């Protein structure tokens, strides 16, 4: 691990994004609440928050840091679900990895819950895909305005 002992704790924030491509029929089922495993977006939101908190266990060289806030947003299109996760902390290191972990976990949980709707006759997923996982922005205290 990188030694952060001498770094002062400051406000930090990061927002990550990702998208899962799904069949239109799958999106319709999500919106109508007709997925066998339950409420897809609620489970994905909980998975995102849990992944944010578990990031140091998932990524061995990540520091455990105090998480002071997690926000999960969804945008549903005709053939995709987009996820944005914003993580806040007062800490000695950034929260990008936590935000990326949250997005990834949310998207994987969406896939898990709808996979029976996405499979073709051979059991493959020819149109399903997770894409564009990335950090949209990060903020350090000295860059924050208006608070």
N, C-alpha and C positions, 0 to 999 in steps of 0.2 A: 504494500500500500504506500501511497505517497504520504509523507509526513505533513500534516496540516496543523500541527500543534501551535505554531506561532501565528496562524491566520485568525483574525478577529471574526466572531460571529456577526454576520450581517444578513439583511433581508435578501432572499433569493427566490426567484420564480422561473419556471420553465413551462412552456406549452408544447406538447407533441401532438402529432396528427397521424392518422392512418385510415385506410379505406378497405372495405371488403366488397368485392363484386359478387352479386348473387342474382339468381333468376328473378324475374319480375313476379312470378307466382310466389316465390319465397318471401319477397318483400311484402306482398299482399297479406300473406299469412302472419307475418310479424305484426303488421299494422292492425290486423283483426284479432290478434291474440289467440291464434289457432295453431301454435307450435306445441307439439306434444310435451316437450320438457318444461314449458312454462313461459313466463314473461322474459323474452330475450333481452330487452334493454335493461331491465332491472338486474338480471343476473350479470350482464356485461358490466354494468356500473359497479356492482359489488366486487366483481373480479378485478376491475381496474384499481379500485381503492386498495384491495388486498395486495395486489402486485406492487403498488407504490410502496406500501409498508414493508413488503418482503424483498425489495430490490437487493439489499446487501446479502441476503441468503442466495439469491439467484445469480448475482454477479459478484464473484468472490472478492474482487479488489475494490469494490464500492464501500465507502464508509457508511456506517449506520448514522443517520442524521435525524434530528427532530423534524417531523412533518407537521406543519401547522395548518395546512389546508390542501384539499384535493377537490377539484371540480371536473366533472365529466360531462361532456356535451355530445349529443348525437345529431346528425343530420341524415335524414333518410331520403334517398333519391329513388327513381324508378327501378334501378338495378344495382343499388349499392347502399351501404351504410358507412358514413364517415364518423370518426371518433376523434374528439379533441380532449386531451387531459392536461389540466393545468395543476402544477404542484407548487406549493409555497413552503418556505422554511426560513427560520432564523438559524443560520448555521455557518460552518467554516468551508463548505464546499457546495458546488452547484447541485441542482435537482433535475438535470436533463435526463439522466439514466432512469430516475424514478418515473418521470413523465413518459419516457419511451416504454418502460416496463408496463405501465398502466394501459397505454394504447394497445400494446401487443396482447396483453391478457384479455382486454375487452374484445378485440377482434377474434382471438382464438375461441373465446366463449361463444361468440355469435356463431362461428363456424360449427363448433361442437353441437350447439342446440339445433341447427338447421341442416346438418349434414345429410340426414335421411331424405330431405327434400331436394338436395343438390346433386345427389349421385345419379350417374347414368346407369344403363342396364348392366354394365360391367363393374359397377361399384366405384367408378372413378369420378373425378370432379372436373370435367372439361371446361367449364365456364367460371367456376368459383376461384377467387384469388384474393390474397391480401397484398396490398401494394401501397407504395408511397409513404411508408412509415418514416417520419422525420421530425426533427425539432423545428418548430415554427419560430420560436423566439425564447430568449432568456433575458432575465433582468437581474441586476445586482442593485443593492441599495443606492449606490451613488448615481445610478441611471434612472431610478424611479422618480416620477413626477406626480404631483397632485395629491400626495397623501401625507 
